[in-house]
């Protein structure tokens, strides 16, 4: 399911005329943490949180705790991380949030 959501997200990113992101981007120098999509030059990243309604890894206690650590480290390193669910991708909200993230970075 996650790969299908990521494929849908990538299509929406490209349809929105946003720059092509790097996929599975390794962002931490010591950990094996990756972003689903990243624009390193802008320090913007997107994480697709699959399984939100099926008790997937991201919503179980251990996975949730690990994600909190990962996202906190990303924020401390200066990344703007947009987290999206399948519902957000299907409704178009995710693409809008990504556009707004770029507007935020450009305005800074």
N, C-alpha and C positions, 0 to 999 in steps of 0.2 A: 504494500500500500504506500509506503513512504516514497519509493522510487516513482510511483505514478503521480503522487502529489508534487514531488520535485520536478518532474517533467512538465506538469501543468503550470507550476510556478515559473519555470524557465520560459515557457511559451508566452506567458503573460508579461514577463519582464521584457522580452524581445518585442512583443506587440506594442508595448508602451513606449518603444523607442529609447529605452534605457540602455546604457552601455552593457555589453555582454559581460557577465560576471565570471570570475574564476569559480570553479566548482570544487567541492571537497578541499577547500583551502586550509592548509595547515597554518594556524595563526600564532601558536605559542612556541617559543624557542625550546622549552624543556619538556612539555607535555605533548601527547599526540592528538591534541584537540584540533578539530576541523570545523569550519563553517560550511553549511550546505552551499551557500553562495556568498561571494565576497568581492568587494571592490577595494583592494588594498590601498590604492592611491587616495581614495576618499575616506577610508577607514569605516566603511559601511558594510554590514554583514546581515544575512538573512538565515534564520534557522527555521526549518519546517518541522513542526512538532506533530508528528503523526500519532495515531492511536489514542487520541484524547477521549474517545467514547468507548474504546475497547480495552481499557486498562493497559495501554502500551507502556513501553519502557519509560517514557518521559513523565508519566503521571503516577508511577509506582514510587513508593518512598525512597528507595535507594537511587533510582534513576533521577528523580526530581532533585534530590540533594546534590548529586554529581553535576547536574545541569546548573544549579544555583552557583556552585563553585566556579564552573567553567564561565558562565556569563559574568560573574563578578570579576574574575581575572581579565576577561575581555574588556569590560568597562574601565578597569584600572589601567589597561594598556591603551585606552583612548578610542576603542571601537564603539560605534553606534550599532547595536544589534537589534534587529527587528525580528521578533518571534511571531510566527504565523501558524495557524491551524488549517486543517483541510477545509473547514467551513469558511474561513477567511479567504482562502484561495478561490474556492468555488464561487463566492459572492463578489469577488473583485476587490474586497477590502484590502487584501494583502498587497496587491499592485499599487493601490493608492497610498498605502503606508510607505512603501519603498520610494515612490516618487517624492513624498513629503520628506523622507529622510534625506534625499539628495538636496532638496530645497533648503533644509536645515543646515546641512554641511556647507553648501554654497554661500549661505547667508552669514556664516560665522567668519 
